[in-house]
Amino acid sequence: MSNAPMPSPRPGVVLARGVARALDGFGFASVEEFTPARGLRVDVMGLGPKGELWVVECKSSLADFRADGKWQGYLPWCDRFFWAVDDAFPQEVLPEDTGLIVADSFGAEILRMAPQSPLAPARRKVLTRKFAVHAARRLHALRDPQSRING
């Protein structure tokens, strides 16, 4: 058994953890690193109690935000889009027509609610099924890491 300290989680992982905890408090289930469509990977996708789908992109630094050229491609895949940042992030650079969440590893707070842009029913149905399959596979991978389903 090693006494070496555990490595600190990456800042984006810390933000995603706090976001997931906050979403849970609102009755949402969430998954991290979800692929709504080929070429897109969102940091956190939340599925709400009424079937609403939220995307939360976690930005650990201004450089991380400026390097993100895909975020507008996520808008057609959710009812609401949020940025999650820590309390030191320069919030004024974030687009005002998006949601804003301030998070740490223990939780998060919505500072600005994202505008609602409801998904078409057919897209919602496909995404909800994809969300369920993604979540089930993640759970299976935790229970059986050597399973073929993970490779």
DSSP file (Angstrom, degrees, kcal/mol; ACC not computed):
  #  RESIDUE AA STRUCTURE BP1 BP2  ACC     N-H-->O    O-->H-N    N-H-->O    O-->H-N    TCO  KAPPA ALPHA  PHI   PSI    X-CA   Y-CA   Z-CA
    1    1 A M              0   0    0      0, 0.0     2,-0.3     0, 0.0     0, 0.0   0.000 360.0 360.0 360.0 131.2    0.0    0.0    0.0
    2    2 A S        -     0   0    0      1,-0.1     0, 0.0     2,-0.1     0, 0.0  -0.658 360.0-159.0 -93.1 144.1    1.4    3.4   -1.0
    3    3 A N        +     0   0    0     -2,-0.3    -1,-0.1     2,-0.1     3,-0.1   0.246  50.9 131.1 -99.4  10.7    1.3    6.5    1.1
    4    4 A A        -     0   0    0      1,-0.1    -2,-0.1     3,-0.0     2,-0.0  -0.384  66.2-105.7 -64.3 139.8    1.7    8.7   -1.9
    5    5 A P        -     0   0    0      0, 0.0    -1,-0.1     0, 0.0     3,-0.1  -0.351  34.7-106.5 -67.1 147.5   -0.8   11.5   -1.9
    6    6 A M        -     0   0    0      1,-0.1     2,-0.1    -3,-0.1    -3,-0.0  -0.494  41.0-106.1 -68.6 140.0   -3.6   11.3   -4.4
    7    7 A P        -     0   0    0      0, 0.0    -1,-0.1     0, 0.0     3,-0.1  -0.395  37.8-105.3 -66.5 146.8   -3.2   13.7   -7.3
    8    8 A S        -     0   0    0      1,-0.1     2,-0.0    -2,-0.1     0, 0.0  -0.483  39.3-107.8 -70.1 140.6   -5.5   16.7   -7.3
    9    9 A P        -     0   0    0      0, 0.0    -1,-0.1     0, 0.0     5,-0.1  -0.347  40.8 -94.2 -67.0 152.1   -8.4   16.5   -9.7
   10   10 A R    >>  -     0   0    0      1,-0.1     4,-1.9    -3,-0.1     3,-0.6  -0.305  37.0-111.8 -61.6 150.0   -8.2   18.8  -12.8
   11   11 A P  H 3> S+     0   0    0      0, 0.0     4,-2.2     0, 0.0     5,-0.2   0.860 117.1  53.8 -56.3 -38.4  -10.0   22.1  -12.3
   12   12 A G  H 3> S+     0   0    0      1,-0.2     4,-2.4     2,-0.2     5,-0.1   0.857 107.0  51.7 -64.9 -34.0  -12.7   21.2  -14.9
   13   13 A V  H <> S+     0   0    0     -3,-0.6     4,-2.1     2,-0.2    -1,-0.2   0.886 108.2  51.8 -67.8 -39.6  -13.4   18.0  -13.0
   14   14 A V  H  X S+     0   0    0     -4,-1.9     4,-1.9     2,-0.2    -2,-0.2   0.925 111.3  47.0 -62.3 -45.4  -13.8   19.9   -9.8
   15   15 A L  H  X S+     0   0    0     -4,-2.2     4,-2.6     1,-0.2    -2,-0.2   0.923 110.5  52.3 -62.4 -44.3  -16.3   22.3  -11.4
   16   16 A A  H  X S+     0   0    0     -4,-2.4     4,-2.7     1,-0.2    -1,-0.2   0.875 107.3  53.3 -61.5 -37.4  -18.3   19.4  -13.0
   17   17 A R  H  X S+     0   0    0     -4,-2.1     4,-2.1     2,-0.2    -1,-0.2   0.940 110.9  45.3 -63.1 -46.6  -18.5   17.7   -9.6
   18   18 A G  H  X S+     0   0    0     -4,-1.9     4,-2.2     2,-0.2    90,-0.2   0.895 113.3  50.8 -63.4 -39.9  -20.0   20.8   -8.0
   19   19 A V  H  X S+     0   0    0     -4,-2.6     4,-3.0     2,-0.2     5,-0.2   0.930 109.0  50.9 -62.7 -46.0  -22.4   21.3  -10.9
   20   20 A A  H  X S+     0   0    0     -4,-2.7     4,-2.2     1,-0.2    -1,-0.2   0.894 110.2  50.2 -60.3 -40.2  -23.6   17.7  -10.7
   21   21 A R  H  X S+     0   0    0     -4,-2.1     4,-1.5     2,-0.2    -1,-0.2   0.920 112.4  46.6 -63.6 -43.3  -24.3   18.1   -7.0
   22   22 A A  H  X S+     0   0    0     -4,-2.2     4,-1.0     2,-0.2    -2,-0.2   0.924 111.0  51.3 -66.0 -43.6  -26.2   21.3   -7.6
   23   23 A L  H ><>S+     0   0    0     -4,-3.0     5,-2.7     1,-0.2     3,-0.9   0.902 106.0  55.9 -60.1 -39.9  -28.2   19.7  -10.5
   24   24 A D  H ><5S+     0   0    0     -4,-2.2     3,-1.7     1,-0.3    -1,-0.2   0.891 102.4  56.6 -57.6 -39.6  -29.1   16.8   -8.2
   25   25 A G  H 3<5S+     0   0    0     -4,-1.5    -1,-0.3     1,-0.3    -2,-0.2   0.758 105.3  51.3 -64.4 -24.5  -30.5   19.4   -5.8
   26   26 A F  T <<5S-     0   0    0     -4,-1.0    -1,-0.3    -3,-0.9    -2,-0.2   0.347 126.8-100.6 -92.0   5.3  -32.8   20.6   -8.5
   27   27 A G  T < 5S+     0   0    0     -3,-1.7     2,-0.3     1,-0.3    -3,-0.2   0.612  78.7 137.4  87.7  12.4  -34.0   17.1   -9.2
   28   28 A F      < -     0   0    0     -5,-2.7     2,-0.4    -6,-0.2    -1,-0.3  -0.671  47.2-143.9 -92.4 145.2  -31.8   16.5  -12.3
   29   29 A A  E     -A   47   0A   0     18,-2.4    18,-3.1    -2,-0.3     2,-0.3  -0.810  28.2-164.9 -93.2 148.7  -29.8   13.5  -13.2
   30   30 A S  E     -A   46   0A   0     -2,-0.4     2,-0.3    16,-0.2    16,-0.2  -0.975  18.7-167.8-139.2 153.6  -26.5   14.3  -14.8
   31   31 A V  E     -A   45   0A   0     14,-2.1    14,-2.7    -2,-0.3     3,-0.3  -0.979  19.4-133.9-133.4 148.5  -23.7   12.7  -16.8
   32   32 A E  E    S+A   44   0A   0     -2,-0.3    12,-0.3    12,-0.2    11,-0.2  -0.717  80.6  17.0-101.9 154.4  -20.3   14.1  -17.6
   33   33 A E  E    S+     0   0A   0     10,-2.0     2,-0.4    -2,-0.3    -1,-0.2   0.945  81.4 176.1  51.5  58.4  -18.6   14.0  -21.0
   34   34 A F  E     -A   42   0A   0      8,-1.4     8,-3.0    -3,-0.3    -1,-0.2  -0.750  25.4-146.4 -96.3 138.8  -21.8   13.3  -22.9
   35   35 A T        +     0   0    0     -2,-0.4     6,-0.2     6,-0.2     3,-0.1  -0.873  19.3 174.8-107.9 100.2  -21.8   13.2  -26.7
   36   36 A P  S    S-     0   0    0      0, 0.0     2,-0.3     0, 0.0    -1,-0.2   0.810  73.7  -1.3 -74.1 -27.6  -25.1   14.5  -28.1
   37   37 A A  S >  S-     0   0    0      3,-0.4     3,-2.3     0, 0.0    40,-0.0  -0.977  97.7 -68.8-155.4 159.2  -23.9   14.3  -31.7
   38   38 A R  T 3  S+     0   0    0     -2,-0.3     3,-0.1     1,-0.3    -3,-0.0  -0.264 120.6  18.1 -54.1 131.7  -20.8   13.2  -33.6
   39   39 A G  T 3  S+     0   0    0      1,-0.2     2,-0.4    -4,-0.0    -1,-0.3   0.396 106.8  97.8  87.5  -2.9  -18.0   15.8  -33.0
   40   40 A L    <   +     0   0    0     -3,-2.3    -3,-0.4    33,-0.0     2,-0.4  -0.956  41.7 174.3-120.2 137.7  -19.6   17.3  -29.9
   41   41 A R        -     0   0    0     -2,-0.4    -6,-0.2    -6,-0.2     2,-0.2  -0.903  14.3-158.9-142.2 112.0  -18.8   16.4  -26.2
   42   42 A V  E     -A   34   0A   0     -8,-3.0    -8,-1.4    -2,-0.4    -9,-0.3  -0.614  18.6-133.8 -91.2 151.3  -20.4   18.5  -23.5
   43   43 A D  E    S+     0   0A   0      1,-0.3   -10,-2.0    -2,-0.2     2,-0.4   0.943  88.5   6.4 -69.0 -48.5  -18.9   18.6  -20.0
   44   44 A V  E     -AB  32  56A   0     12,-1.6    12,-2.8   -12,-0.3     2,-0.5  -0.996  61.2-168.9-139.4 131.7  -22.2   18.0  -18.1
   45   45 A M  E     -AB  31  55A   0    -14,-2.7   -14,-2.1    -2,-0.4     2,-0.4  -0.985  12.7-160.4-116.5 129.9  -25.6   17.1  -19.4
   46   46 A G  E     -AB  30  54A   0      8,-2.8     8,-2.4    -2,-0.5     2,-0.6  -0.919   8.2-158.2-113.0 137.2  -28.5   17.3  -17.0
   47   47 A L  E     -AB  29  53A   0    -18,-3.1   -18,-2.4    -2,-0.4     6,-0.2  -0.959  22.4-149.5-113.4 115.0  -31.9   15.6  -17.4
   48   48 A G    >   -     0   0    0      4,-3.3     3,-2.0    -2,-0.6   -20,-0.1  -0.215  27.6 -99.4 -86.0 172.1  -34.6   17.3  -15.4
   49   49 A P  T 3  S+     0   0    0      0, 0.0    -1,-0.1     0, 0.0   -22,-0.1   0.698 124.0  45.1 -64.7 -20.3  -37.7   16.1  -13.7
   50   50 A K  T 3  S-     0   0    0      2,-0.1    -2,-0.0     0, 0.0    -3,-0.0   0.197 127.4 -95.0-106.4  14.7  -39.9   17.3  -16.5
   51   51 A G  S <  S+     0   0    0     -3,-2.0     2,-0.1     1,-0.3    77,-0.1   0.494  74.0 151.5  88.6   3.6  -37.6   15.9  -19.3
   52   52 A E        -     0   0    0     -5,-0.1    -4,-3.3     1,-0.0     2,-0.5  -0.398  34.9-145.1 -70.2 147.6  -35.7   19.2  -19.8
   53   53 A L  E     -B   47   0A   0     -6,-0.2    26,-3.5    -2,-0.1    27,-1.2  -0.964  15.7-173.6-120.0 121.9  -32.1   18.9  -21.0
   54   54 A W  E     -Bc  46  80A   0     -8,-2.4    -8,-2.8    -2,-0.5     2,-0.4  -0.903  11.3-152.6-114.0 141.9  -29.4   21.3  -19.9
   55   55 A V  E     -Bc  45  81A   0     25,-2.3    27,-2.7    -2,-0.4     2,-0.5  -0.952  10.4-170.2-110.6 133.8  -25.8   21.6  -21.1
   56   56 A V  E     -Bc  44  82A   0    -12,-2.8   -12,-1.6    -2,-0.4     2,-0.6  -0.983   5.9-160.7-125.8 119.7  -23.2   23.0  -18.7
   57   57 A E  E     - c   0  83A   0     25,-2.6    27,-2.8    -2,-0.5     2,-0.5  -0.890  13.1-145.6 -99.8 124.1  -19.7   23.8  -20.1
   58   58 A C  E     - c   0  84A   0     -2,-0.6     2,-0.5    25,-0.2    27,-0.2  -0.790  14.2-170.7 -94.5 122.7  -17.1   24.0  -17.3
   59   59 A K        -     0   0    0     25,-2.9    27,-0.5    -2,-0.5    30,-0.1  -0.957  11.4-176.0-119.5 117.6  -14.3   26.5  -17.9
   60   60 A S  S    S+     0   0    0     -2,-0.5     2,-0.3    25,-0.1    -1,-0.1   0.578  70.0   7.5 -89.2 -10.9  -11.4   26.5  -15.5
   61   61 A S  S  > S-     0   0    0      1,-0.1     4,-2.0    28,-0.0     5,-0.1  -0.983  74.4-104.5-160.7 166.3   -9.6   29.5  -17.0
   62   62 A L  H  > S+     0   0    0     -2,-0.3     4,-2.8     1,-0.2     5,-0.2   0.892 121.6  53.9 -63.6 -39.7  -10.0   32.4  -19.4
   63   63 A A  H  > S+     0   0    0      1,-0.2     4,-1.8     2,-0.2    -1,-0.2   0.896 106.6  52.2 -61.8 -40.0   -7.6   30.6  -21.8
   64   64 A D  H  > S+     0   0    0      2,-0.2     4,-0.5     1,-0.2    -1,-0.2   0.915 111.7  46.6 -61.2 -44.4   -9.9   27.5  -21.6
   65   65 A F  H >< S+     0   0    0     -4,-2.0     3,-1.3     1,-0.2    -2,-0.2   0.936 112.0  49.5 -63.4 -47.6  -12.9   29.6  -22.5
   66   66 A R  H 3< S+     0   0    0     -4,-2.8    -1,-0.2     1,-0.3    -2,-0.2   0.792 108.1  54.6 -65.5 -27.6  -11.1   31.4  -25.4
   67   67 A A  H 3< S+     0   0    0     -4,-1.8     2,-1.1    -5,-0.2    -1,-0.3   0.596  84.1  98.7 -80.2 -11.1  -10.0   28.1  -26.8
   68   68 A D    <<  +     0   0    0     -3,-1.3     3,-0.1    -4,-0.5    -1,-0.1  -0.665  36.9 159.3 -84.2 100.8  -13.5   26.7  -26.9
   69   69 A G        +     0   0    0     -2,-1.1    -1,-0.2     1,-0.1     3,-0.1   0.405  65.5  60.9 -98.7   1.7  -14.7   27.2  -30.5
   70   70 A K    >   +     0   0    0      1,-0.1     3,-1.9     2,-0.1     4,-0.5   0.539  67.4 100.1-104.9  -8.0  -17.5   24.6  -30.4
   71   71 A W  G >> S+     0   0    0      1,-0.3     3,-1.7     2,-0.2     4,-0.5   0.817  78.9  57.2 -58.5 -34.8  -19.8   25.8  -27.7
   72   72 A Q  G >4 S+     0   0    0      1,-0.3     3,-0.7     2,-0.2    -1,-0.3   0.777  97.4  64.6 -67.1 -22.8  -22.4   27.4  -30.0
   73   73 A G  G <4 S+     0   0    0     -3,-1.9    -1,-0.3     1,-0.2    -2,-0.2   0.637  94.9  60.9 -70.6 -13.7  -22.7   24.0  -31.7
   74   74 A Y  G X4 S+     0   0    0     -3,-1.7     3,-2.1    -4,-0.5    -1,-0.2   0.702  82.6  81.9 -83.0 -20.8  -24.1   22.7  -28.4
   75   75 A L  G X< S+     0   0    0     -3,-0.7     3,-1.2    -4,-0.5    -1,-0.2   0.848  85.7  54.5 -58.8 -39.3  -27.1   25.1  -28.4
   76   76 A P  G 3  S+     0   0    0      0, 0.0    -1,-0.3     0, 0.0    -2,-0.1   0.542 104.5  59.6 -70.9  -2.2  -29.3   23.0  -30.7
   77   77 A W  G <  S+     0   0    0     -3,-2.1     2,-0.3    42,-0.1    -2,-0.2   0.171 104.5  44.1-112.0  16.0  -28.9   20.0  -28.3
   78   78 A C    <   -     0   0    0     -3,-1.2   -24,-0.2    39,-0.1     3,-0.1  -0.988  65.6-132.6-154.3 161.5  -30.3   21.5  -25.1
   79   79 A D  S    S+     0   0    0    -26,-3.5    38,-2.7    -2,-0.3     2,-0.3   0.779 100.0  16.6 -82.5 -31.2  -33.2   23.5  -23.7
   80   80 A R  E     -c   54   0A   0    -27,-1.2   -25,-2.3    36,-0.2     2,-0.4  -0.996  68.8-152.1-143.4 144.0  -30.8   25.7  -21.7
   81   81 A F  E     +c   55   0A   0     34,-0.4    18,-3.0    -2,-0.3     2,-0.3  -0.971  18.0 179.9-121.6 131.0  -27.0   26.3  -22.0
   82   82 A F  E     -cd  56  99A   0    -27,-2.7   -25,-2.6    -2,-0.4     2,-0.4  -0.907  23.0-141.2-127.1 153.1  -24.8   27.3  -19.0
   83   83 A W  E     -cd  57 100A   0     16,-2.0    18,-2.7    -2,-0.3     2,-0.5  -0.909  17.0-156.0-101.8 141.5  -21.2   28.1  -18.3
   84   84 A A  E     +cd  58 101A   0    -27,-2.8   -25,-2.9    -2,-0.4     2,-0.3  -0.990  24.7 158.0-118.4 127.1  -19.8   26.9  -15.0
   85   85 A V  E     - d   0 102A   0     16,-2.4    18,-2.8    -2,-0.5   -25,-0.1  -0.876  39.6-104.2-137.5 167.2  -16.8   28.8  -13.6
   86   86 A D    >   -     0   0    0    -27,-0.5     3,-1.4    -2,-0.3    18,-0.1  -0.417  44.1 -96.9 -88.2 175.4  -15.1   29.3  -10.3
   87   87 A D  T 3  S+     0   0    0     16,-0.3     4,-0.1     1,-0.3    -1,-0.1   0.616 121.4  57.5 -71.2 -10.7  -15.4   32.5   -8.3
   88   88 A A  T 3  S+     0   0    0      2,-0.1    -1,-0.3     3,-0.0   -27,-0.0   0.544  80.4 110.0 -92.6  -8.6  -12.1   33.9   -9.7
   89   89 A F  S <  S-     0   0    0     -3,-1.4     2,-1.6     1,-0.1     3,-0.1  -0.418  81.5-113.3 -69.3 139.6  -13.1   33.6  -13.3
   90   90 A P    >   -     0   0    0      0, 0.0     3,-1.8     0, 0.0     4,-0.3  -0.562  35.7-173.0 -74.5  89.6  -13.7   37.0  -15.1
   91   91 A Q  G >  S+     0   0    0     -2,-1.6     3,-1.5     1,-0.3    -2,-0.0   0.702  70.2  76.1 -61.0 -23.7  -17.5   36.5  -15.6
   92   92 A E  G 3  S+     0   0    0      1,-0.3    -1,-0.3    -3,-0.1     4,-0.1   0.689  87.3  61.6 -66.0 -16.8  -17.9   39.6  -17.8
   93   93 A V  G <  S+     0   0    0     -3,-1.8    -1,-0.3     2,-0.1    -2,-0.2   0.661  83.5  96.6 -82.0 -15.2  -16.3   37.8  -20.8
   94   94 A L  S <  S-     0   0    0     -3,-1.5     4,-0.1    -4,-0.3     6,-0.0  -0.527  91.5 -97.2 -76.7 139.2  -19.1   35.2  -20.9
   95   95 A P    >   -     0   0    0      0, 0.0     3,-1.1     0, 0.0    -1,-0.1  -0.298  26.0-139.4 -57.2 133.3  -21.9   35.8  -23.3
   96   96 A E  T 3  S+     0   0    0      1,-0.3     4,-0.1    -4,-0.1    -2,-0.1   0.691  97.2  66.3 -70.0 -18.8  -24.9   37.5  -21.6
   97   97 A D  T 3  S+     0   0    0     17,-0.1     2,-0.3     2,-0.1    -1,-0.3   0.086  94.8  72.8 -92.9  25.4  -27.4   35.4  -23.5
   98   98 A T  S <  S-     0   0    0     -3,-1.1   -16,-0.2    16,-0.1     2,-0.1  -0.882  89.5 -96.7-129.1 163.6  -26.2   32.2  -21.8
   99   99 A G  E     -d   82   0A   0    -18,-3.0   -16,-2.0    -2,-0.3     2,-0.4  -0.399  31.4-147.4 -78.9 159.4  -26.6   30.9  -18.2
  100  100 A L  E     +dE  83 112A   0     12,-2.5    11,-2.5   -18,-0.2    12,-1.9  -0.991  15.5 178.7-134.8 126.6  -23.9   31.3  -15.6
  101  101 A I  E     -dE  84 110A   0    -18,-2.7   -16,-2.4    -2,-0.4     2,-0.5  -0.986  15.8-152.9-124.5 133.6  -23.1   29.0  -12.7
  102  102 A V  E     +dE  85 109A   0      7,-2.4     7,-2.4    -2,-0.4     2,-0.3  -0.941  30.5 172.5-105.7 128.7  -20.4   29.5  -10.1
  103  103 A A  E     + E   0 108A   0    -18,-2.8   -16,-0.3    -2,-0.5     2,-0.2  -0.887  24.9 177.4-135.6 159.7  -19.1   26.2   -8.8
  104  104 A D  E >   - E   0 107A   0      3,-2.4     3,-0.6    -2,-0.3   -86,-0.1  -0.778  58.2 -78.8-140.7-170.2  -16.5   24.5   -6.6
  105  105 A S  T 3  S+     0   0    0     -2,-0.2     3,-0.1     1,-0.2   -84,-0.1   0.650 126.6  50.1 -71.8 -12.0  -16.0   20.9   -5.7
  106  106 A F  T 3  S-     0   0    0      1,-0.2     2,-0.3   -85,-0.0    -1,-0.2   0.657 122.3 -46.6-100.5 -18.5  -18.8   21.0   -3.1
  107  107 A G  E <   -E  104   0A   0     -3,-0.6    -3,-2.4   -86,-0.1     2,-0.3  -0.981  49.5-120.4 173.8-168.7  -21.6   22.6   -5.0
  108  108 A A  E     -E  103   0A   0     -2,-0.3     2,-0.4    -5,-0.2    -5,-0.2  -0.982   7.4-145.0-158.0 160.6  -22.7   25.4   -7.4
  109  109 A E  E     -E  102   0A   0     -7,-2.4    -7,-2.4    -2,-0.3     2,-0.7  -1.000  20.4-128.0-135.0 133.9  -25.1   28.3   -7.6
  110  110 A I  E     +E  101   0A   0     -2,-0.4    -9,-0.3    -9,-0.2     3,-0.2  -0.720  28.2 174.0 -80.0 116.8  -26.9   29.6  -10.7
  111  111 A L  E    S+     0   0A   0    -11,-2.5     2,-0.4    -2,-0.7   -10,-0.2   0.765  73.9  22.0 -91.7 -30.5  -26.2   33.3  -10.9
  112  112 A R  E    S-E  100   0A   0    -12,-1.9   -12,-2.5     0, 0.0    -1,-0.3  -0.950  80.1-133.4-141.1 118.0  -27.9   33.8  -14.3
  113  113 A M        -     0   0    0     -2,-0.4     3,-0.1   -14,-0.2   -12,-0.0  -0.482  28.5-119.5 -69.0 135.3  -30.6   31.5  -15.6
  114  114 A A        -     0   0    0     -2,-0.2   -16,-0.1     1,-0.1   -32,-0.1  -0.452  31.8-101.7 -72.0 145.8  -30.1   30.5  -19.2
  115  115 A P        -     0   0    0      0, 0.0     2,-0.4     0, 0.0   -34,-0.4  -0.389  40.3-113.5 -64.5 149.4  -32.8   31.5  -21.7
  116  116 A Q        +     0   0    0    -36,-0.1   -36,-0.2    -3,-0.1   -37,-0.1  -0.713  35.6 172.6 -90.1 134.5  -35.0   28.6  -22.6
  117  117 A S        -     0   0    0    -38,-2.7   -39,-0.1    -2,-0.4    -1,-0.0  -0.758  30.4-139.0-137.6  87.0  -35.0   27.3  -26.2
  118  118 A P        -     0   0    0      0, 0.0   -39,-0.1     0, 0.0     2,-0.1  -0.143  13.7-123.7 -58.7 137.1  -37.1   24.1  -26.2
  119  119 A L        -     0   0    0      1,-0.1   -42,-0.1   -66,-0.1   -40,-0.1  -0.385  31.3 -98.4 -71.4 153.0  -35.9   21.1  -28.1
  120  120 A A     >  -     0   0    0      1,-0.1     4,-2.6    -2,-0.1     3,-0.3  -0.485  36.8-115.2 -66.7 145.0  -38.1   19.6  -30.8
  121  121 A P  H  > S+     0   0    0      0, 0.0     4,-2.2     0, 0.0     5,-0.2   0.859 114.1  51.9 -54.2 -40.0  -39.9   16.5  -29.4
  122  122 A A  H  > S+     0   0    0      2,-0.2     4,-2.0     1,-0.2     5,-0.2   0.914 111.9  45.8 -65.5 -41.9  -38.1   14.1  -31.8
  123  123 A R  H  > S+     0   0    0     -3,-0.3     4,-2.8     2,-0.2     5,-0.2   0.901 111.2  53.2 -67.1 -40.1  -34.7   15.4  -30.8
  124  124 A R  H  X S+     0   0    0     -4,-2.6     4,-2.6     1,-0.2    -2,-0.2   0.911 108.9  49.9 -59.7 -42.8  -35.7   15.3  -27.1
  125  125 A K  H  X S+     0   0    0     -4,-2.2     4,-2.0    -5,-0.2    -1,-0.2   0.928 112.5  46.0 -63.1 -46.0  -36.7   11.7  -27.4
  126  126 A V  H  X S+     0   0    0     -4,-2.0     4,-2.4     1,-0.2    -2,-0.2   0.923 115.2  46.9 -62.7 -45.5  -33.4   10.7  -29.1
  127  127 A L  H  X S+     0   0    0     -4,-2.8     4,-2.7     2,-0.2    -2,-0.2   0.884 109.9  52.8 -66.3 -38.9  -31.3   12.6  -26.6
  128  128 A T  H  X S+     0   0    0     -4,-2.6     4,-2.2    -5,-0.2    -1,-0.2   0.917 111.6  46.0 -64.4 -42.2  -33.2   11.2  -23.6
  129  129 A R  H  X S+     0   0    0     -4,-2.0     4,-2.4     2,-0.2    -2,-0.2   0.926 113.1  49.6 -63.7 -44.3  -32.6    7.7  -24.8
  130  130 A K  H  X S+     0   0    0     -4,-2.4     4,-2.5     1,-0.2    -2,-0.2   0.891 109.8  52.0 -61.8 -39.7  -28.9    8.4  -25.6
  131  131 A F  H  X S+     0   0    0     -4,-2.7     4,-2.6     2,-0.2    -1,-0.2   0.926 109.9  49.0 -60.5 -46.3  -28.6    9.9  -22.1
  132  132 A A  H  X S+     0   0    0     -4,-2.2     4,-2.4     2,-0.2    -2,-0.2   0.907 112.4  46.9 -63.2 -43.4  -30.1    6.7  -20.5
  133  133 A V  H  X S+     0   0    0     -4,-2.4     4,-2.5     2,-0.2     5,-0.2   0.921 112.5  50.5 -64.7 -43.8  -27.8    4.4  -22.5
  134  134 A H  H  X S+     0   0    0     -4,-2.5     4,-2.2    -5,-0.2    -2,-0.2   0.934 112.7  46.1 -59.0 -47.9  -24.8    6.6  -21.6
  135  135 A A  H  X S+     0   0    0     -4,-2.6     4,-2.2     1,-0.2    -1,-0.2   0.906 112.4  50.2 -63.9 -42.4  -25.6    6.5  -17.9
  136  136 A A  H  X S+     0   0    0     -4,-2.4     4,-2.5     1,-0.2    -1,-0.2   0.902 110.9  49.1 -64.5 -40.6  -26.3    2.8  -17.9
  137  137 A R  H  X S+     0   0    0     -4,-2.5     4,-2.5     2,-0.2    -1,-0.2   0.885 109.4  52.4 -66.9 -37.6  -23.0    2.0  -19.6
  138  138 A R  H  X S+     0   0    0     -4,-2.2     4,-1.5    -5,-0.2    -2,-0.2   0.926 111.4  46.6 -62.3 -43.8  -21.2    4.2  -17.1
  139  139 A L  H  X S+     0   0    0     -4,-2.2     4,-1.9     1,-0.2    -2,-0.2   0.922 111.7  50.7 -63.9 -44.2  -22.7    2.4  -14.2
  140  140 A H  H  X S+     0   0    0     -4,-2.5     4,-2.7     1,-0.2    -1,-0.2   0.902 106.8  55.0 -60.2 -41.5  -21.9   -1.0  -15.8
  141  141 A A  H  < S+     0   0    0     -4,-2.5    -1,-0.2     1,-0.2    -2,-0.2   0.842 107.3  50.6 -62.6 -33.7  -18.3    0.1  -16.3
  142  142 A L  H  < S+     0   0    0     -4,-1.5    -1,-0.2    -3,-0.2    -2,-0.2   0.889 115.8  41.3 -69.5 -39.0  -18.0    0.8  -12.6
  143  143 A R  H  < S+     0   0    0     -4,-1.9    -2,-0.2     1,-0.2    -1,-0.2   0.819 132.2  21.4 -77.5 -31.1  -19.5   -2.6  -11.6
  144  144 A D    ><  +     0   0    0     -4,-2.7     3,-1.9    -5,-0.2    -1,-0.2  -0.648  63.8 174.5-141.1  77.8  -17.5   -4.6  -14.2
  145  145 A P  T 3  S+     0   0    0      0, 0.0    -1,-0.1     0, 0.0    -4,-0.1   0.737  81.4  54.3 -61.2 -24.3  -14.4   -2.7  -15.5
  146  146 A Q  T 3  S+     0   0    0      3,-0.0    -5,-0.1     4,-0.0     5,-0.1   0.381  81.6 126.0 -90.8   5.9  -13.3   -5.7  -17.6
  147  147 A S    X   -     0   0    0     -3,-1.9     3,-1.2    -7,-0.2     4,-0.2  -0.260  68.8-126.6 -64.5 148.9  -16.6   -6.0  -19.5
  148  148 A R  G >  S+     0   0    0      1,-0.2     3,-1.6     2,-0.2    -1,-0.1   0.778 105.0  73.8 -63.5 -27.1  -16.6   -5.9  -23.3
  149  149 A I  G 3  S+     0   0    0      1,-0.3    -1,-0.2     2,-0.2    -8,-0.1   0.739  93.9  53.7 -60.8 -22.3  -19.1   -3.1  -23.2
  150  150 A N  G <         0   0    0     -3,-1.2    -1,-0.3    -6,-0.2    -2,-0.2   0.553 360.0 360.0 -90.5  -9.2  -16.3   -0.7  -22.1
  151  151 A G    <         0   0    0     -3,-1.6    -2,-0.2    -4,-0.2    -1,-0.2   0.421 360.0 360.0-114.9 360.0  -13.9   -1.4  -24.9
